[in-house]
Amino acid sequence: MLELNLMALLQDAQASMSMADVLAQFSGFFRTFFVEFGPRQFFTIGALLFCIGWYGVLVRRNAIAVLMATEIMLNGVNIIFVAFNRWWGLKITRAAFTAAEQVLSPVGQIFAIFIIIVAAAEAAVGLAIIIAIYRTRRTANLEDLNTMKW
């Protein structure tokens, strides 16, 4: 509801509101964002981590920094998986062939564990490749590694 009020304020060209009224609306939005506990905060943190990692992959020239940025991206995805599972993973299923129990489906946590395992393997193999390249070429700069020569 608050988001609709802000959009109406921003889209209404004839609104004669002062800057203080607009800032009061924004401060109310930020207050509810930081006080209320819900999936929105987790999705925001996960998306922020993913964007920071994406920026690191695009901008960095050092191969180790690119690997670390990739790990940050995977951690952002893990947060989003666990948040989805926490808020929308409750499934009413037949546990042990009875319909009387509500069981939490651990699909989000299982995906997160698989991502952690794959990220650990990726880090180990990637670091081994970077060390092997560094031993032969004496650089970990990605721009210097543009040829496939032995």
C-alpha positions as CSV (number, residue, x, y, z in Angstrom):
1,M,0.0,0.0,0.0
2,L,2.8,2.4,0.9
3,E,4.6,1.6,-2.4
4,L,1.4,2.6,-4.3
5,N,1.2,5.9,-2.4
6,L,4.8,6.6,-3.4
7,M,4.2,5.8,-7.0
8,A,1.1,8.0,-7.0
9,L,3.1,10.8,-5.5
10,L,5.9,10.5,-8.1
11,Q,3.5,10.1,-11.1
12,D,1.1,12.9,-10.2
13,A,2.4,16.0,-12.0
14,Q,0.0,18.4,-10.3
15,A,0.8,17.4,-6.7
16,S,1.8,20.4,-4.7
17,M,3.6,18.5,-2.0
18,S,6.6,19.8,-0.3
19,M,9.9,17.9,-0.3
20,A,9.4,17.2,3.4
21,D,6.1,15.3,2.7
22,V,7.9,13.2,0.1
23,L,10.8,12.5,2.4
24,A,8.3,11.5,5.1
25,Q,6.7,9.0,2.8
26,F,10.1,7.6,1.9
27,S,11.2,7.4,5.6
28,G,8.0,5.5,6.3
29,F,8.8,3.0,3.6
30,F,12.3,2.5,4.9
31,R,11.1,2.2,8.5
32,T,8.6,-0.6,7.5
33,F,11.3,-2.2,5.4
34,F,13.8,-2.4,8.3
35,V,11.3,-3.2,11.1
36,E,9.1,-5.8,9.5
37,F,10.6,-9.3,9.2
38,G,9.7,-11.0,6.0
39,P,11.0,-12.5,2.7
40,R,11.5,-9.1,1.2
41,Q,14.6,-8.4,3.3
42,F,16.2,-11.8,2.4
43,F,15.5,-11.3,-1.3
44,T,17.0,-7.9,-1.2
45,I,20.2,-9.1,0.5
46,G,20.4,-12.1,-1.9
47,A,19.9,-9.9,-5.0
48,L,22.4,-7.4,-3.6
49,L,25.0,-10.1,-3.1
50,F,24.4,-11.5,-6.5
51,C,24.7,-8.0,-8.1
52,I,28.0,-7.3,-6.2
53,G,29.3,-10.7,-7.4
54,W,28.2,-10.0,-11.0
55,Y,29.9,-6.6,-10.9
56,G,33.1,-8.3,-9.6
57,V,33.1,-10.8,-12.4
58,L,32.6,-8.1,-15.0
59,V,35.2,-5.6,-13.6
60,R,38.0,-7.6,-12.0
61,R,41.1,-8.6,-14.0
62,N,42.6,-10.9,-11.4
63,A,41.5,-14.5,-11.7
64,I,41.4,-15.1,-8.0
65,A,39.2,-12.0,-7.5
66,V,36.8,-13.3,-10.2
67,L,36.6,-16.7,-8.4
68,M,35.8,-14.8,-5.1
69,A,33.1,-12.8,-7.0
70,T,31.6,-16.0,-8.3
71,E,31.4,-17.3,-4.7
72,I,29.6,-14.2,-3.6
73,M,27.1,-14.7,-6.5
74,L,26.5,-18.3,-5.3
75,N,26.0,-17.2,-1.7
76,G,23.4,-14.7,-2.9
77,V,21.5,-17.5,-4.7
78,N,21.8,-19.7,-1.5
79,I,20.1,-17.0,0.6
80,I,17.3,-16.7,-1.9
81,F,16.8,-20.5,-2.0
82,V,16.6,-20.7,1.7
83,A,14.2,-17.7,1.9
84,F,11.9,-19.2,-0.7
85,N,11.9,-22.5,1.3
86,R,11.3,-20.7,4.6
87,W,8.2,-18.8,3.4
88,W,6.8,-20.9,0.7
89,G,8.2,-24.4,1.4
90,L,5.5,-25.4,3.9
91,K,3.7,-28.2,2.2
92,I,0.9,-30.2,3.6
93,T,1.9,-33.7,2.7
94,R,1.3,-37.2,3.8
95,A,4.1,-37.9,6.2
96,A,4.4,-41.6,7.0
97,F,1.1,-42.1,5.1
98,T,-0.9,-39.9,7.5
99,A,-2.6,-36.6,6.5
100,A,-2.4,-35.2,10.1
101,E,1.1,-33.7,10.0
102,Q,2.4,-30.7,8.3
103,V,5.9,-31.3,7.1
104,L,8.5,-28.6,6.0
105,S,9.9,-29.5,2.6
106,P,13.7,-29.0,2.8
107,V,14.1,-28.5,-0.9
108,G,15.6,-25.0,-0.6
109,Q,18.1,-26.2,2.0
110,I,19.0,-29.2,-0.1
111,F,19.6,-26.9,-3.2
112,A,21.7,-24.6,-1.0
113,I,23.9,-27.6,0.2
114,F,24.4,-28.7,-3.3
115,I,25.4,-25.2,-4.4
116,I,27.9,-25.1,-1.5
117,I,29.4,-28.4,-2.5
118,V,29.6,-27.3,-6.2
119,A,31.1,-24.0,-5.1
120,A,33.8,-25.7,-3.0
121,A,34.7,-28.0,-5.9
122,E,34.7,-25.0,-8.3
123,A,37.0,-23.1,-6.0
124,A,39.4,-26.0,-5.6
125,V,39.6,-26.8,-9.3
126,G,39.7,-23.1,-10.3
127,L,42.4,-22.3,-7.8
128,A,44.5,-25.3,-9.0
129,I,44.1,-24.1,-12.6
130,I,45.1,-20.6,-11.6
131,I,48.2,-21.8,-9.7
132,A,49.2,-23.9,-12.7
133,I,48.8,-21.0,-15.1
134,Y,50.7,-18.7,-12.7
135,R,53.6,-21.1,-12.5
136,T,54.0,-21.1,-16.3
137,R,53.2,-17.5,-17.1
138,R,53.9,-15.6,-13.8
139,T,50.6,-13.7,-14.0
140,A,47.0,-14.2,-12.8
141,N,45.7,-11.4,-15.0
142,L,42.8,-12.6,-17.1
143,E,43.7,-10.2,-20.0
144,D,47.1,-11.9,-20.4
145,L,45.5,-15.3,-20.6
146,N,43.9,-14.8,-24.0
147,T,45.7,-17.5,-25.9
148,M,45.2,-21.3,-25.8
149,K,48.9,-22.0,-26.5
150,W,50.9,-24.5,-24.4
